Amino acid sequence: MLKSDLRGKTALIAGGGKNLGGLLARNLARKGVSRLAIHYNSESSRPEAEATLADVKAAGAEGFLFQGDLTQIGNITRFFDEAVAAFGGVDIAINTVGKVLKKPFGDTSEEEYDSMADINSKVAYFFIQEAGKKVNENGKICTIVTSLLAAYTGLYSTYAGQKAPVEHYTRAASKEFGARGISVTAVAPGPMDTPFFYGQESDDAVAYHKSAAALGGLTDIRDIAPLVEFLVSEGWWITGQTIFANGGYTTR
């Protein structure tokens, strides 16, 4: 089987129950991935995760749900271990977990900083670490970050600031895991048209973000999913890089 062939592969998706993660789970199942481990965070998101799993099974794939707070690093280990026990291994590991905080630098509390660091940076680090231990030879690892990494802006110091280290985690891991044929990438979408975005933004800010992209509008998860799917299949030769996909919202 070619390194780029999705057929018969096993995928594990953190934050895979809804939004971008849910779309990725559905698409990968339709494209031939035969086993999916799908994580969701809390009981409030269980119905969406169950709907995603039902669609995955309807597409002909096996799957299971894993609920847990991944800032408790033992849950990351358990998630991978359960996937390996259920499916015999993991070929593709995707982390879509993140949290946005829009707040002035001077008003951010230590508690808020710690929470943002845990969710956006610590989870990403230990997810990549565990993936490096558990994915099969020629596996693929991909993390979702943010196009704010290339923005000159205030108010997102903890969000962009705690996603920024993931760029180097990606480079370092790709260098260390490359001997096993494992590619490691990050994808940086613009502000996505999901509930994840709107909770932080005023109507005026939403209007600005919609106007800021050269191609117009917010990022649609349907424009990001194919890129991630490419990177974990035909695009496996791309490694150690962060790919910005935002319709011209920011650029380097």
PyRosetta script that sets phi, psi and omega in degrees:
from pyrosetta import init, pose_from_sequence

init()
pose = pose_from_sequence("MLKSDLRGKTALIAGGGKNLGGLLARNLARKGVSRLAIHYNSESSRPEAEATLADVKAAGAEGFLFQGDLTQIGNITRFFDEAVAAFGGVDIAINTVGKVLKKPFGDTSEEEYDSMADINSKVAYFFIQEAGKKVNENGKICTIVTSLLAAYTGLYSTYAGQKAPVEHYTRAASKEFGARGISVTAVAPGPMDTPFFYGQESDDAVAYHKSAAALGGLTDIRDIAPLVEFLVSEGWWITGQTIFANGGYTTR")
pose.set_psi(1, 135.2)
pose.set_omega(1, 179.2)
pose.set_phi(2, -65.4)
pose.set_psi(2, 151.9)
pose.set_omega(2, 177.6)
pose.set_phi(3, -59.9)
pose.set_psi(3, -26.2)
pose.set_omega(3, -175.3)
pose.set_phi(4, -92.4)
pose.set_psi(4, -3.5)
pose.set_omega(4, -174.1)
pose.set_phi(5, -81.3)
pose.set_psi(5, 124.0)
pose.set_omega(5, -179.8)
pose.set_phi(6, -82.5)
pose.set_psi(6, -17.6)
pose.set_omega(6, -174.0)
pose.set_phi(7, -62.3)
pose.set_psi(7, 129.2)
pose.set_omega(7, 177.6)
pose.set_phi(8, 79.7)
pose.set_psi(8, 3.7)
pose.set_omega(8, -176.8)
pose.set_phi(9, -85.1)
pose.set_psi(9, 165.0)
pose.set_omega(9, 176.1)
pose.set_phi(10, -112.5)
pose.set_psi(10, 131.4)
pose.set_omega(10, 178.3)
pose.set_phi(11, -122.3)
pose.set_psi(11, 144.8)
pose.set_omega(11, 176.9)
pose.set_phi(12, -124.2)
pose.set_psi(12, 127.9)
pose.set_omega(12, -175.3)
pose.set_phi(13, -128.2)
pose.set_psi(13, 116.2)
pose.set_omega(13, 172.3)
pose.set_phi(14, -79.8)
pose.set_psi(14, 129.9)
pose.set_omega(14, -172.9)
pose.set_phi(15, 72.1)
pose.set_psi(15, 33.0)
pose.set_omega(15, -173.3)
pose.set_phi(16, -89.8)
pose.set_psi(16, 4.8)
pose.set_omega(16, -174.9)
pose.set_phi(17, -84.0)
pose.set_psi(17, -23.3)
pose.set_omega(17, -174.3)
pose.set_phi(18, -154.4)
pose.set_psi(18, 175.9)
pose.set_omega(18, 178.5)
pose.set_phi(19, 51.5)
pose.set_psi(19, -135.8)
pose.set_omega(19, -177.1)
pose.set_phi(20, -60.5)
pose.set_psi(20, -42.6)
pose.set_omega(20, -179.5)
pose.set_phi(21, -61.9)
pose.set_psi(21, -40.5)
pose.set_omega(21, 177.4)
pose.set_phi(22, -65.3)
pose.set_psi(22, -40.7)
pose.set_omega(22, 177.3)
pose.set_phi(23, -63.4)
pose.set_psi(23, -41.6)
pose.set_omega(23, 177.8)
pose.set_phi(24, -61.3)
pose.set_psi(24, -43.6)
pose.set_omega(24, 179.5)
pose.set_phi(25, -59.3)
pose.set_psi(25, -46.9)
pose.set_omega(25, -179.6)
pose.set_phi(26, -63.3)
pose.set_psi(26, -46.8)
pose.set_omega(26, -176.9)
pose.set_phi(27, -64.8)
pose.set_psi(27, -42.7)
pose.set_omega(27, -179.1)
pose.set_phi(28, -63.6)
pose.set_psi(28, -38.9)
pose.set_omega(28, 177.6)
pose.set_phi(29, -62.6)
pose.set_psi(29, -41.5)
pose.set_omega(29, -179.7)
pose.set_phi(30, -68.6)
pose.set_psi(30, -24.9)
pose.set_omega(30, -178.1)
pose.set_phi(31, -93.2)
pose.set_psi(31, 6.1)
pose.set_omega(31, 171.9)
pose.set_phi(32, 114.6)
pose.set_psi(32, -9.9)
pose.set_omega(32, 173.5)
pose.set_phi(33, -60.9)
pose.set_psi(33, 128.5)
pose.set_omega(33, -170.2)
pose.set_phi(34, -102.0)
pose.set_psi(34, -9.1)
pose.set_omega(34, -179.1)
pose.set_phi(35, -143.6)
pose.set_psi(35, 128.7)
pose.set_omega(35, -179.2)
pose.set_phi(36, -132.2)
pose.set_psi(36, 130.7)
pose.set_omega(36, 171.4)
pose.set_phi(37, -104.2)
pose.set_psi(37, 121.1)
pose.set_omega(37, -170.7)
pose.set_phi(38, -119.0)
pose.set_psi(38, 119.4)
pose.set_omega(38, 179.0)
pose.set_phi(39, -96.4)
pose.set_psi(39, 143.3)
pose.set_omega(39, 167.1)
pose.set_phi(40, -137.1)
pose.set_psi(40, 157.8)
pose.set_omega(40, -168.6)
pose.set_phi(41, -85.8)
pose.set_psi(41, -48.9)
pose.set_omega(41, -168.9)
pose.set_phi(42, -136.4)
pose.set_psi(42, 166.7)
pose.set_omega(42, -179.2)
pose.set_phi(43, -60.2)
pose.set_psi(43, -29.9)
pose.set_omega(43, -179.3)
pose.set_phi(44, -63.4)
pose.set_psi(44, -25.6)
pose.set_omega(44, -179.8)
pose.set_phi(45, -100.3)
pose.set_psi(45, 5.7)
pose.set_omega(45, 179.7)
pose.set_phi(46, -58.9)
pose.set_psi(46, -46.2)
pose.set_omega(46, -178.1)
pose.set_phi(47, -56.9)
pose.set_psi(47, -41.2)
pose.set_omega(47, 178.7)
pose.set_phi(48, -66.9)
pose.set_psi(48, -39.1)
pose.set_omega(48, 178.2)
pose.set_phi(49, -65.1)
pose.set_psi(49, -39.7)
pose.set_omega(49, 178.9)
pose.set_phi(50, -65.7)
pose.set_psi(50, -37.3)
pose.set_omega(50, 176.6)
pose.set_phi(51, -65.1)
pose.set_psi(51, -39.9)
pose.set_omega(51, 176.8)
pose.set_phi(52, -62.5)
pose.set_psi(52, -46.1)
pose.set_omega(52, 179.4)
pose.set_phi(53, -61.2)
pose.set_psi(53, -40.1)
pose.set_omega(53, 178.4)
pose.set_phi(54, -61.1)
pose.set_psi(54, -40.6)
pose.set_omega(54, 178.5)
pose.set_phi(55, -68.1)
pose.set_psi(55, -37.6)
pose.set_omega(55, 177.6)
pose.set_phi(56, -61.6)
pose.set_psi(56, -44.6)
pose.set_omega(56, -179.9)
pose.set_phi(57, -68.8)
pose.set_psi(57, -35.4)
pose.set_omega(57, 177.8)
pose.set_phi(58, -64.5)
pose.set_psi(58, -26.8)
pose.set_omega(58, 178.0)
pose.set_phi(59, -81.6)
pose.set_psi(59, -2.5)
pose.set_omega(59, 175.3)
pose.set_phi(60, 101.3)
pose.set_psi(60, 5.4)
pose.set_omega(60, -178.5)
pose.set_phi(61, -98.6)
pose.set_psi(61, 155.1)
pose.set_omega(61, 168.0)
pose.set_phi(62, -81.8)
pose.set_psi(62, 160.6)
pose.set_omega(62, 177.2)
pose.set_phi(63, -172.0)
pose.set_psi(63, 162.1)
pose.set_omega(63, 172.4)
pose.set_phi(64, -147.6)
pose.set_psi(64, 158.5)
pose.set_omega(64, 177.5)
pose.set_phi(65, -101.0)
pose.set_psi(65, 144.9)
pose.set_omega(65, 175.4)
pose.set_phi(66, -130.7)
pose.set_psi(66, 120.7)
pose.set_omega(66, 178.6)
pose.set_phi(67, -103.4)
pose.set_psi(67, 133.8)
pose.set_omega(67, 177.8)
pose.set_phi(68, 176.4)
pose.set_psi(68, 153.7)
pose.set_omega(68, 174.5)
pose.set_phi(69, -85.3)
pose.set_psi(69, 108.6)
pose.set_omega(69, -174.0)
pose.set_phi(70, -75.8)
pose.set_psi(70, -7.8)
pose.set_omega(70, 172.0)
pose.set_phi(71, -69.6)
pose.set_psi(71, -17.1)
pose.set_omega(71, 168.1)
pose.set_phi(72, -87.4)
pose.set_psi(72, 100.8)
pose.set_omega(72, -164.9)
pose.set_phi(73, -60.6)
pose.set_psi(73, -26.6)
pose.set_omega(73, 176.0)
pose.set_phi(74, -59.2)
pose.set_psi(74, -27.9)
pose.set_omega(74, 178.3)
pose.set_phi(75, -70.2)
pose.set_psi(75, -31.5)
pose.set_omega(75, 174.9)
pose.set_phi(76, -64.1)
pose.set_psi(76, -46.0)
pose.set_omega(76, 178.6)
pose.set_phi(77, -60.4)
pose.set_psi(77, -44.6)
pose.set_omega(77, -179.8)
pose.set_phi(78, -63.5)
pose.set_psi(78, -39.6)
pose.set_omega(78, 179.4)
pose.set_phi(79, -58.8)
pose.set_psi(79, -50.3)
pose.set_omega(79, 178.5)
pose.set_phi(80, -64.5)
pose.set_psi(80, -42.8)
pose.set_omega(80, -178.5)
pose.set_phi(81, -62.4)
pose.set_psi(81, -39.5)
pose.set_omega(81, 179.3)
pose.set_phi(82, -67.8)
pose.set_psi(82, -36.0)
pose.set_omega(82, 177.3)
pose.set_phi(83, -66.3)
pose.set_psi(83, -42.9)
pose.set_omega(83, 179.0)
pose.set_phi(84, -64.6)
pose.set_psi(84, -42.0)
pose.set_omega(84, 179.9)
pose.set_phi(85, -65.3)
pose.set_psi(85, -39.1)
pose.set_omega(85, -177.1)
pose.set_phi(86, -77.3)
pose.set_psi(86, -36.8)
pose.set_omega(86, -169.2)
pose.set_phi(87, -117.7)
pose.set_psi(87, -7.2)
pose.set_omega(87, 179.0)
pose.set_phi(88, 88.4)
pose.set_psi(88, -4.0)
pose.set_omega(88, -179.8)
pose.set_phi(89, 161.3)
pose.set_psi(89, 173.8)
pose.set_omega(89, 177.3)
pose.set_phi(90, -131.4)
pose.set_psi(90, 131.6)
pose.set_omega(90, 178.2)
pose.set_phi(91, -102.0)
pose.set_psi(91, -32.2)
pose.set_omega(91, -174.1)
pose.set_phi(92, -132.2)
pose.set_psi(92, 128.2)
pose.set_omega(92, 177.7)
pose.set_phi(93, -126.7)
pose.set_psi(93, 120.7)
pose.set_omega(93, -177.0)
pose.set_phi(94, -124.2)
pose.set_psi(94, 131.2)
pose.set_omega(94, 178.5)
pose.set_phi(95, -115.7)
pose.set_psi(95, 112.5)
pose.set_omega(95, 177.8)
pose.set_phi(96, -105.3)
pose.set_psi(96, 6.0)
pose.set_omega(96, -172.8)
pose.set_phi(97, -69.2)
pose.set_psi(97, 137.8)
pose.set_omega(97, 176.2)
pose.set_phi(98, -170.9)
pose.set_psi(98, 165.4)
pose.set_omega(98, 177.4)
pose.set_phi(99, -144.4)
pose.set_psi(99, 135.6)
pose.set_omega(99, 178.8)
pose.set_phi(100, -101.8)
pose.set_psi(100, 137.9)
pose.set_omega(100, 168.1)
pose.set_phi(101, -132.7)
pose.set_psi(101, 121.2)
pose.set_omega(101, 175.9)
pose.set_phi(102, -108.5)
pose.set_psi(102, 109.3)
pose.set_omega(102, -173.4)
pose.set_phi(103, -160.5)
pose.set_psi(103, 143.7)
pose.set_omega(103, 177.4)
pose.set_phi(104, -58.0)
pose.set_psi(104, 145.5)
pose.set_omega(104, -179.2)
pose.set_phi(105, -52.3)
pose.set_psi(105, -46.6)
pose.set_omega(105, -174.9)
pose.set_phi(106, -72.5)
pose.set_psi(106, -12.6)
pose.set_omega(106, -178.3)
pose.set_phi(107, -101.9)
pose.set_psi(107, -1.9)
pose.set_omega(107, -175.5)
pose.set_phi(108, -79.0)
pose.set_psi(108, 127.7)
pose.set_omega(108, -179.1)
pose.set_phi(109, -84.1)
pose.set_psi(109, 163.7)
pose.set_omega(109, 175.8)
pose.set_phi(110, -62.3)
pose.set_psi(110, -38.4)
pose.set_omega(110, 178.8)
pose.set_phi(111, -62.5)
pose.set_psi(111, -43.4)
pose.set_omega(111, 178.1)
pose.set_phi(112, -64.7)
pose.set_psi(112, -43.2)
pose.set_omega(112, 177.7)
pose.set_phi(113, -58.0)
pose.set_psi(113, -47.8)
pose.set_omega(113, -177.9)
pose.set_phi(114, -62.1)
pose.set_psi(114, -41.4)
pose.set_omega(114, 179.2)
pose.set_phi(115, -63.6)
pose.set_psi(115, -43.6)
pose.set_omega(115, 179.7)
pose.set_phi(116, -65.8)
pose.set_psi(116, -39.1)
pose.set_omega(116, 178.2)
pose.set_phi(117, -64.3)
pose.set_psi(117, -42.1)
pose.set_omega(117, -179.2)
pose.set_phi(118, -62.9)
pose.set_psi(118, -48.7)
pose.set_omega(118, -172.8)
pose.set_phi(119, -74.8)
pose.set_psi(119, -43.3)
pose.set_omega(119, -171.4)
pose.set_phi(120, -91.0)
pose.set_psi(120, -27.1)
pose.set_omega(120, -176.3)
pose.set_phi(121, -113.3)
pose.set_psi(121, -53.1)
pose.set_omega(121, -177.1)
pose.set_phi(122, -62.9)
pose.set_psi(122, -47.0)
pose.set_omega(122, 178.4)
pose.set_phi(123, -58.9)
pose.set_psi(123, -43.9)
pose.set_omega(123, -179.2)
pose.set_phi(124, -60.7)
pose.set_psi(124, -43.2)
pose.set_omega(124, -178.5)
pose.set_phi(125, -61.5)
pose.set_psi(125, -51.2)
pose.set_omega(125, -174.4)
pose.set_phi(126, -77.2)
pose.set_psi(126, -22.9)
pose.set_omega(126, 171.2)
pose.set_phi(127, -65.4)
pose.set_psi(127, -47.5)
pose.set_omega(127, 178.5)
pose.set_phi(128, -63.6)
pose.set_psi(128, -40.2)
pose.set_omega(128, 178.6)
pose.set_phi(129, -59.7)
pose.set_psi(129, -48.5)
pose.set_omega(129, -178.4)
pose.set_phi(130, -66.4)
pose.set_psi(130, -39.0)
pose.set_omega(130, 176.7)
pose.set_phi(131, -60.5)
pose.set_psi(131, -41.0)
pose.set_omega(131, 178.7)
pose.set_phi(132, -61.5)
pose.set_psi(132, -30.3)
pose.set_omega(132, 178.1)
pose.set_phi(133, -80.4)
pose.set_psi(133, -32.9)
pose.set_omega(133, -166.0)
pose.set_phi(134, -109.4)
pose.set_psi(134, -23.7)
pose.set_omega(134, -177.9)
pose.set_phi(135, -70.7)
pose.set_psi(135, 152.1)
pose.set_omega(135, -179.5)
pose.set_phi(136, -70.8)
pose.set_psi(136, 166.6)
pose.set_omega(136, 172.6)
pose.set_phi(137, -52.7)
pose.set_psi(137, 142.0)
pose.set_omega(137, -178.7)
pose.set_phi(138, 64.0)
pose.set_psi(138, 26.6)
pose.set_omega(138, 178.5)
pose.set_phi(139, -76.2)
pose.set_psi(139, 174.1)
pose.set_omega(139, -178.0)
pose.set_phi(140, -131.5)
pose.set_psi(140, 137.1)
pose.set_omega(140, 178.2)
pose.set_phi(141, -128.7)
pose.set_psi(141, 130.6)
pose.set_omega(141, -179.6)
pose.set_phi(142, -140.7)
pose.set_psi(142, 136.6)
pose.set_omega(142, -179.9)
pose.set_phi(143, -121.8)
pose.set_psi(143, 139.0)
pose.set_omega(143, 175.3)
pose.set_phi(144, -89.3)
pose.set_psi(144, 126.3)
pose.set_omega(144, 177.0)
pose.set_phi(145, -116.6)
pose.set_psi(145, -133.7)
pose.set_omega(145, -177.4)
pose.set_phi(146, -152.8)
pose.set_psi(146, 145.6)
pose.set_omega(146, 176.6)
pose.set_phi(147, -71.1)
pose.set_psi(147, -10.1)
pose.set_omega(147, 174.0)
pose.set_phi(148, -63.8)
pose.set_psi(148, -13.9)
pose.set_omega(148, 175.1)
pose.set_phi(149, -61.0)
pose.set_psi(149, -21.9)
pose.set_omega(149, 178.9)
pose.set_phi(150, -109.7)
pose.set_psi(150, 16.2)
pose.set_omega(150, -177.6)
pose.set_phi(151, -100.9)
pose.set_psi(151, 148.6)
pose.set_omega(151, 171.8)
pose.set_phi(152, -105.0)
pose.set_psi(152, 91.2)
pose.set_omega(152, -171.5)
pose.set_phi(153, -152.4)
pose.set_psi(153, 157.8)
pose.set_omega(153, 171.8)
pose.set_phi(154, -98.1)
pose.set_psi(154, -172.4)
pose.set_omega(154, 170.4)
pose.set_phi(155, 75.7)
pose.set_psi(155, -15.5)
pose.set_omega(155, 179.7)
pose.set_phi(156, -116.9)
pose.set_psi(156, 31.7)
pose.set_omega(156, -173.0)
pose.set_phi(157, -58.1)
pose.set_psi(157, -40.8)
pose.set_omega(157, -177.9)
pose.set_phi(158, -80.7)
pose.set_psi(158, -30.9)
pose.set_omega(158, -179.8)
pose.set_phi(159, -72.0)
pose.set_psi(159, -60.7)
pose.set_omega(159, 178.6)
pose.set_phi(160, -64.3)
pose.set_psi(160, -38.1)
pose.set_omega(160, -178.4)
pose.set_phi(161, -63.7)
pose.set_psi(161, -35.0)
pose.set_omega(161, -179.5)
pose.set_phi(162, -90.3)
pose.set_psi(162, -13.1)
pose.set_omega(162, 169.3)
pose.set_phi(163, -83.4)
pose.set_psi(163, -27.0)
pose.set_omega(163, -176.1)
pose.set_phi(164, -56.0)
pose.set_psi(164, -41.8)
pose.set_omega(164, -179.8)
pose.set_phi(165, -60.2)
pose.set_psi(165, -23.5)
pose.set_omega(165, -177.2)
pose.set_phi(166, -63.9)
pose.set_psi(166, -27.2)
pose.set_omega(166, 175.1)
pose.set_phi(167, -59.8)
pose.set_psi(167, -44.4)
pose.set_omega(167, -179.9)
pose.set_phi(168, -76.3)
pose.set_psi(168, -34.7)
pose.set_omega(168, 173.9)
pose.set_phi(169, -55.2)
pose.set_psi(169, -40.9)
pose.set_omega(169, -179.0)
pose.set_phi(170, -64.6)
pose.set_psi(170, -46.1)
pose.set_omega(170, 178.8)
pose.set_phi(171, -62.3)
pose.set_psi(171, -48.8)
pose.set_omega(171, -176.5)
pose.set_phi(172, -63.0)
pose.set_psi(172, -45.2)
pose.set_omega(172, -178.7)
pose.set_phi(173, -65.1)
pose.set_psi(173, -39.7)
pose.set_omega(173, 179.9)
pose.set_phi(174, -61.5)
pose.set_psi(174, -37.0)
pose.set_omega(174, 179.3)
pose.set_phi(175, -68.8)
pose.set_psi(175, -41.7)
pose.set_omega(175, -176.6)
pose.set_phi(176, -76.2)
pose.set_psi(176, -33.3)
pose.set_omega(176, -175.5)
pose.set_phi(177, -93.7)
pose.set_psi(177, -8.3)
pose.set_omega(177, -173.1)
pose.set_phi(178, -60.4)
pose.set_psi(178, -30.5)
pose.set_omega(178, -179.0)
pose.set_phi(179, -63.7)
pose.set_psi(179, -20.8)
pose.set_omega(179, 177.5)
pose.set_phi(180, -96.0)
pose.set_psi(180, 8.5)
pose.set_omega(180, 178.9)
pose.set_phi(181, 77.7)
pose.set_psi(181, 15.4)
pose.set_omega(181, -176.6)
pose.set_phi(182, -90.1)
pose.set_psi(182, 125.7)
pose.set_omega(182, 174.9)
pose.set_phi(183, -95.6)
pose.set_psi(183, 144.8)
pose.set_omega(183, -178.0)
pose.set_phi(184, -132.8)
pose.set_psi(184, 122.3)
pose.set_omega(184, -177.1)
pose.set_phi(185, -136.7)
pose.set_psi(185, 167.1)
pose.set_omega(185, 171.2)
pose.set_phi(186, -133.1)
pose.set_psi(186, 146.6)
pose.set_omega(186, 178.0)
pose.set_phi(187, -120.6)
pose.set_psi(187, 132.1)
pose.set_omega(187, -176.0)
pose.set_phi(188, -115.2)
pose.set_psi(188, 91.1)
pose.set_omega(188, 177.8)
pose.set_phi(189, -74.8)
pose.set_psi(189, 161.1)
pose.set_omega(189, 165.8)
pose.set_phi(190, -76.1)
pose.set_psi(190, -177.4)
pose.set_omega(190, 178.3)
pose.set_phi(191, -57.6)
pose.set_psi(191, 122.0)
pose.set_omega(191, -172.6)
pose.set_phi(192, -94.2)
pose.set_psi(192, 144.4)
pose.set_omega(192, -177.8)
pose.set_phi(193, -78.7)
pose.set_psi(193, 70.0)
pose.set_omega(193, 178.4)
pose.set_phi(194, -138.1)
pose.set_psi(194, 166.1)
pose.set_omega(194, 176.3)
pose.set_phi(195, -57.8)
pose.set_psi(195, -24.0)
pose.set_omega(195, 177.4)
pose.set_phi(196, -56.4)
pose.set_psi(196, -32.5)
pose.set_omega(196, -176.0)
pose.set_phi(197, -85.8)
pose.set_psi(197, -46.8)
pose.set_omega(197, -165.6)
pose.set_phi(198, -69.3)
pose.set_psi(198, -25.6)
pose.set_omega(198, -177.1)
pose.set_phi(199, -62.0)
pose.set_psi(199, -21.6)
pose.set_omega(199, -176.1)
pose.set_phi(200, -99.6)
pose.set_psi(200, -10.6)
pose.set_omega(200, -165.2)
pose.set_phi(201, -115.7)
pose.set_psi(201, 140.1)
pose.set_omega(201, 171.1)
pose.set_phi(202, -77.1)
pose.set_psi(202, 168.0)
pose.set_omega(202, 178.3)
pose.set_phi(203, -59.8)
pose.set_psi(203, -40.7)
pose.set_omega(203, 179.4)
pose.set_phi(204, -64.3)
pose.set_psi(204, -40.5)
pose.set_omega(204, 179.7)
pose.set_phi(205, -67.0)
pose.set_psi(205, -39.7)
pose.set_omega(205, 177.0)
pose.set_phi(206, -59.8)
pose.set_psi(206, -44.9)
pose.set_omega(206, 179.3)
pose.set_phi(207, -60.9)
pose.set_psi(207, -40.7)
pose.set_omega(207, 177.8)
pose.set_phi(208, -62.8)
pose.set_psi(208, -49.3)
pose.set_omega(208, -178.7)
pose.set_phi(209, -59.5)
pose.set_psi(209, -37.3)
pose.set_omega(209, 178.5)
pose.set_phi(210, -65.5)
pose.set_psi(210, -32.0)
pose.set_omega(210, -177.4)
pose.set_phi(211, -88.0)
pose.set_psi(211, -14.2)
pose.set_omega(211, -171.3)
pose.set_phi(212, -76.0)
pose.set_psi(212, -28.8)
pose.set_omega(212, -178.5)
pose.set_phi(213, -74.7)
pose.set_psi(213, 137.0)
pose.set_omega(213, 179.8)
pose.set_phi(214, -59.2)
pose.set_psi(214, -34.3)
pose.set_omega(214, -179.9)
pose.set_phi(215, -88.1)
pose.set_psi(215, -4.9)
pose.set_omega(215, 174.3)
pose.set_phi(216, 86.7)
pose.set_psi(216, 136.8)
pose.set_omega(216, 174.3)
pose.set_phi(217, 87.2)
pose.set_psi(217, 174.3)
pose.set_omega(217, 175.6)
pose.set_phi(218, -80.1)
pose.set_psi(218, 163.2)
pose.set_omega(218, 175.9)
pose.set_phi(219, -71.2)
pose.set_psi(219, 131.7)
pose.set_omega(219, 176.7)
pose.set_phi(220, -94.7)
pose.set_psi(220, 132.5)
pose.set_omega(220, 179.9)
pose.set_phi(221, -58.0)
pose.set_psi(221, -25.0)
pose.set_omega(221, 178.9)
pose.set_phi(222, -71.2)
pose.set_psi(222, -14.5)
pose.set_omega(222, 174.7)
pose.set_phi(223, -92.7)
pose.set_psi(223, -16.5)
pose.set_omega(223, 178.9)
pose.set_phi(224, -92.9)
pose.set_psi(224, -39.7)
pose.set_omega(224, -176.8)
pose.set_phi(225, -54.8)
pose.set_psi(225, -45.0)
pose.set_omega(225, -179.5)
pose.set_phi(226, -61.6)
pose.set_psi(226, -32.8)
pose.set_omega(226, 178.5)
pose.set_phi(227, -67.0)
pose.set_psi(227, -46.1)
pose.set_omega(227, 177.6)
pose.set_phi(228, -61.4)
pose.set_psi(228, -42.9)
pose.set_omega(228, 179.3)
pose.set_phi(229, -61.8)
pose.set_psi(229, -37.2)
pose.set_omega(229, 176.7)
pose.set_phi(230, -64.9)
pose.set_psi(230, -45.7)
pose.set_omega(230, -177.2)
pose.set_phi(231, -64.0)
pose.set_psi(231, -29.2)
pose.set_omega(231, -179.9)
pose.set_phi(232, -96.3)
pose.set_psi(232, 14.0)
pose.set_omega(232, 176.8)
pose.set_phi(233, -140.6)
pose.set_psi(233, -105.9)
pose.set_omega(233, -176.8)
pose.set_phi(234, -60.0)
pose.set_psi(234, -27.4)
pose.set_omega(234, -177.3)
pose.set_phi(235, -88.2)
pose.set_psi(235, 19.3)
pose.set_omega(235, -175.6)
pose.set_phi(236, -59.6)
pose.set_psi(236, -22.3)
pose.set_omega(236, -179.1)
pose.set_phi(237, -72.3)
pose.set_psi(237, -18.0)
pose.set_omega(237, 172.2)
pose.set_phi(238, -79.1)
pose.set_psi(238, 122.9)
pose.set_omega(238, -180.0)
pose.set_phi(239, -150.5)
pose.set_psi(239, 151.3)
pose.set_omega(239, 178.8)
pose.set_phi(240, 76.2)
pose.set_psi(240, 10.1)
pose.set_omega(240, -172.9)
pose.set_phi(241, -119.0)
pose.set_psi(241, 153.3)
pose.set_omega(241, 170.4)
pose.set_phi(242, -105.7)
pose.set_psi(242, 121.8)
pose.set_omega(242, -176.7)
pose.set_phi(243, -101.9)
pose.set_psi(243, 121.1)
pose.set_omega(243, 178.2)
pose.set_phi(244, -88.5)
pose.set_psi(244, 125.6)
pose.set_omega(244, -178.8)
pose.set_phi(245, -136.1)
pose.set_psi(245, 97.2)
pose.set_omega(245, -168.6)
pose.set_phi(246, -149.9)
pose.set_psi(246, 13.6)
pose.set_omega(246, 178.9)
pose.set_phi(247, 66.2)
pose.set_psi(247, 22.4)
pose.set_omega(247, -179.2)
pose.set_phi(248, 85.5)
pose.set_psi(248, 26.5)
pose.set_omega(248, 178.1)
pose.set_phi(249, -73.6)
pose.set_psi(249, -45.3)
pose.set_omega(249, 171.5)
pose.set_phi(250, -141.3)
pose.set_psi(250, 161.8)
pose.set_omega(250, 176.8)
pose.set_phi(251, -155.2)
pose.set_psi(251, 161.9)
pose.set_omega(251, 178.0)
pose.set_phi(252, -113.6)
pose.dump_pdb("model.pdb")
